[in-house]
């Protein structure tokens, strides 16, 4: 049995391939530079021991990737809010993952690179571990930019600005600032920039 299931992607064509007793992901890049960046970052992170899907095979502008499943951090986040709980172990795991990413890319490039295109869907939860996805937009930047975006997105996922989300936001910033050794004020400053950008984008829709 061979089955192709198209997955949602803003920039590329992504498919889950089901073949008998195994599955894998094919990512077909529209942009060659993005393909090169994604492949490079995946290899850097893998060598550094950061949790990412393994590259099974590569072709021109195509990556065949390990299938880690569909349950992502946004799914977990929404489930936690619905049940009015908050598993701090998973929050810590995400913050630790981010720290390992920034450390690995800085160790390789000797300059600080960030995820830039960062959201809760880009973190897959498998076996109580977090794996990162989608590195094609990685670029030079300040870590607090990513942290502020994540915090802003967390607040604005529907329904936005709930009491639970505000509580998560406060805990997330507290843990992340300690893990990454960044002043909370710097994260909040970037968060506020992103909240204004989100509001502007929504008004244009």
N, C-alpha and C positions, 0 to 999 in steps of 0.2 A: 504494500500500500504506500502510495506517495501522495502527500497532500500539502498544498501551499496555502498558508493563512496570512493575508496581508495585515501588518500591524500599523498602528497610527504613527506617522512621522511627518514633521513639518518640512524637512529638507530633502529626505531621501526616500527610496523604496526599501521597505524592510519586510521580510517574510519569515514566518516560522515554518520550517520544513519538517513534516512528520513522515518518517520512513520506518515502517514496521515497528521495531522496538526502540527507536531512537529519534530524537528531535535536535534540530540546530537552527541557528538564525543566519539568514543571508541579508547583509546590508549593502545595498547598491547606491553608491554615492553619486550625486549629481555634479559635484565639484571635485576635481582631482586633488586640489590643495587640501581640502577637508579630509579626503581619503588618506593622504600622506600623514596629516597631523594625527588623525585617529589611530592609525597603525603605529606611529611613533610613540604616542603617549601610552597606548596599551602595552607595548613592549617595555617601556621604561618602568611602568607601574608593576608589571608582572615580575620583572627582574628584581624590583625592590621589595617584593612580597606584599604589595598592596592588592586587595581583592578586586579582581576584574575578570570578565569572561576571557577564556583562552581563545586565541586565534587558531582555528582548525586548519584553515586554508586561506590563501589570498590570491586574487586574480586582479586584473586591471580594473580599478575602481570598485571592486567587490571584496568584502570580508565575510568569511564563513566563521561564525562565532558560536561558542558554547552557549547552550540555552539554559539560563538560570531560573526560568519560570516567569510568571507574570505579576507576582505579589510585590508591589513596590512600597516605598515609604509613604506615599500619599494614601494608598489603601489602608496601611496601618494607622496612619494619622486620623483618617475618617472613622475607622473602627473604634479607636480610642475615644474620640469625642462622643460617638453615639452611646458608648457604654459608660461615659463620664469617668474614665480611668486614665492614668498616665504612667506607663511603664518607663521609669527613668533609665533602666538598663539600655533600652533601645535608643533613647535620646543620647546617652553617653556613647553608644556604639557609632551613631552617625557622626558625632563630634570627633571621635577618635579616628574614624575613617577620613574625615576631612583633613585632620592633622597629618595623617600618613600620606595623603595625596600631596599636600603642599610641601612636605619634607622631601618626598621622592623627586618631584619635578625641580625643586630648588637644588637638590643634590646633583641632578643631571645637568641642568642649564646654568647653574650658578647665578641665576636671576629668578625673581619670584614670578611664577606663572600661576594663573587662576583658571577656574572652570569657565567663568564668564556666563555661559548659558547654563544656568543652574536652577533646578527645581526638584521637588520631592519625587517626581516620577523617574528621575534619573538614578535612583538608588533602589536596587532590587534587594529584597530581604529573602534569604535562603538559609535554612538551618540556623536561625538566630544570628546570622552574620549579614553584613551589608556589603554589597558589591556595587561599584560604580559603573555607569554606562555613559556613552555619548561624550566623547572628548574632542570632537572635531573643531569646536570653537575655542579651545584653550588658547590663552594669550597672556602677554605680560600684564600685570596689574597688581592691585593691593588686595590682600586677603579679605579685608573688611568689606570690599565690594560684594564678594560672594556671600559673606555672612549676612550683610544687610538685605540682599535680595531674597535669600532663603527666609529670613524673618518676615519680610514684607509679604512674600507669597503665602507663608503660613497663616498670616493674619487675614488674607483676602480670599482664600479658598472658600467657596460657598458652603454654608452661610458665613459671611465675613464678620470679623471683629466680635466674635462671641466671647463670653466670659472665659470659656475653656481655652479658646485660641489665645487670648491675652495672657492667660496663666502659662500656657505652653511657651509663648514668645518670651516671657520673662525668664523662665527656667532655661530655655534654649540659649538665650544671649548670655546668661550667667555662666553656664557650663562651657560654651564655645569660647568666651573671652578668656577663661582660665586655661583651656586646652591649647589655644592658639597664642596665648600671651598678648592679647589685643585689648585695649581699653574698651569697656562697654560703650562709652560715649561715641567712639568711632564707628562701631557697628550700628548704633542707633541713628547716627547721622546719615549713613548710607541707606538704612532702612527707610528713613523719611524721604530721601531722594527717590527711592524706588516706589514708595507709596504714591508720591505725586505723579510719577511717570505712569503708574498703573491707572490712576484716576484720569489722566489725560488720554491714555489709549482707549479707555472704556467710553469716554465722551465722544471719541471719533468713530466708534462702532455704530 
